[in-house]
Amino acid sequence: MIAKRTSTTAIAVAAFLAAGITWQAAAADSGTIQGKVTIKGAAAKEIQIDMNADPKCASMHNEPVFTQRILVNDKGEIKDAFVWIKEGISKPYDPPATPVVLNQEGCIYKPRVFGIQVGQELQIKNSDSTLHNVHAMPTVNREFNLAQPVQGMVTTKKFSKAEVCLKFKCDVHPWMFAYAGVVPHPFFAVSAADGTYKIGGLPAGEYTVEIWHNKLGTQELKVKVGDGECKTADFALEAK
Ligand SMILES: [Cu+2]
């Protein structure tokens, strides 16, 4: 029985080594950094939002709506953390032609946290039949404050400088917040509901990976990745 197990292991090792040969021939810009974002400790409870200040907002929800300060599941996995390569990217990357859309729907920003490249178009859309006032509150980019009184309105903006993260609020509805990670390259991700994130297509190199969370702050990890390699960088954020 033991001998049989050993031989299975030997085959597995041989297969791994065989895979290692193709590993060396991996294409350029094929590194990946991925991981999971979790919380250490218990997150503060979310508070139910009172939308009665704008009956139109209230009428769009049948269920109670809660604040979304720390989106965490019962396994402690965090959604909506922004992960990006803070240092180590040397090549310039043109912004993609496809715009990012920030929608206002049911008096909530969707998405709540998103990444966008410097110079990439941001389309801010009002899907509601009520007034929203989008107020971008940057620290290094240009502030703007625009009213969107009409349903279906779209306003296009761009950001000229990197900024992680830039906060948006609505001056009409005090519960509405969104956060944009403005990055000078395409290497960023937002953690999914199970806390996972993945940044692919990386050139071989040594990187500083930063995580940003709207309530739990930032953390950094140094990660070295080669062509075709996939490295794991997990983050555990202290509860607040
Ligand atoms: Cu609003």
Residues whose N, C-alpha, C, O or C-beta is under 5 A from the ligand:
A	BS01	CU	L131 H132 N133 C170 V172 H173 M176
